[in-house]
Amino acid sequence: MPLADALASRSRLALVRALANAPGSSAFELASATRLHVNTVRAHLADLESGGAVERGAERTGGPGRPTVRYRLRESTVPRGDELLGLAALLGETLTSIAPKAQHVRRAGMEWGRRWSRQSPGREAEGVLQGAFERLGFGARVEEGRLRLRGCPCPLVAEADPALVCGLADAVADGILEATPLRVGRREHDPASRRCTVTLERRSEPPAPAKRQPRRR
């Protein structure tokens, strides 16, 4: 099973989170942490192991009986910068609890996208767009006129309301493309499977000049 598919399940994702918090846990300990049946945990661990996300090791206690099998995340499973994921999740939960107005979230995302675009003058819009979403922790690829996102961090950052982060990502894409010949067309979000697709369209009219936020004094 490919790693992206192995992590698409909510239950397997819960196991990955539990292992990130408590490396070297046994199947019984993971069952207790995730409130899943131990047989379900073992099945999911097998999928994660075949997907290259988890590795197992035996702990011998010196007593009778079989050694305890313990599991850890492989180093390649934890993306660079993942040490900030806990903080990002805290900020996401805080943002969700504040319940900001949609226009405020959109304004913040648009301005981030504009700033990112200004840092890459002369580059093709598709490359700038892909690079931005990779920087934000998405598995991103532009192909056949679409931006395809996999392993989206939305449910990791804001588990209670992943759509909030999806809306922020939409605004980022709009901000990046604001002054380019491209614009965002159809958007398809699937937080449960952590996959999204954005259709890129050519503008029928020249883009409007990018807006700049006034500097604070």
CORRAQUI-V604274 format. One record per backbone hydrogen bond with DSSP energy under -1.0 kcal/mol. NH is the residue of the N-H (numbers start at 0). CO is the residue of the C=O. If there is no record, write none. Layout:
nh = (NH,NH)
co = (CO,CO)
//
This chain:
nh = (5,6,12,13,14,15,16,17,18,19,20,21,23,29,30,31,32,33,34,40,41,42,43,44,45,46,47,48,49,50,51,52,53,54,56,58,67,69,70,71,73,76,81,83,84,87,88,89,90,91,92,93,94,95,96,97,98,104,105,106,107,108,109,110,111,112,113,114,115,116,117,118,119,122,127,128,129,130,131,132,133,134,135,136,137,138,140,142,145,146,147,148,149,151,156,157,163,165,166,167,168,169,170,171,172,173,174,175,176,179,182,184,187,189,194,195,196,197,198,199,200,202)
co = (1,2,8,9,10,11,12,13,14,15,16,17,70,25,26,27,28,29,30,36,37,38,39,40,41,42,43,44,45,46,48,47,47,71,69,67,58,56,24,54,52,73,78,80,81,83,84,85,86,87,88,89,90,91,92,93,94,100,101,102,103,104,105,106,107,108,109,110,111,112,113,114,116,119,123,124,125,126,127,128,129,130,131,133,132,149,147,145,142,197,140,195,138,193,152,153,160,161,162,163,164,165,166,167,168,169,170,171,172,176,200,198,196,194,189,148,187,146,185,144,182,180)
//
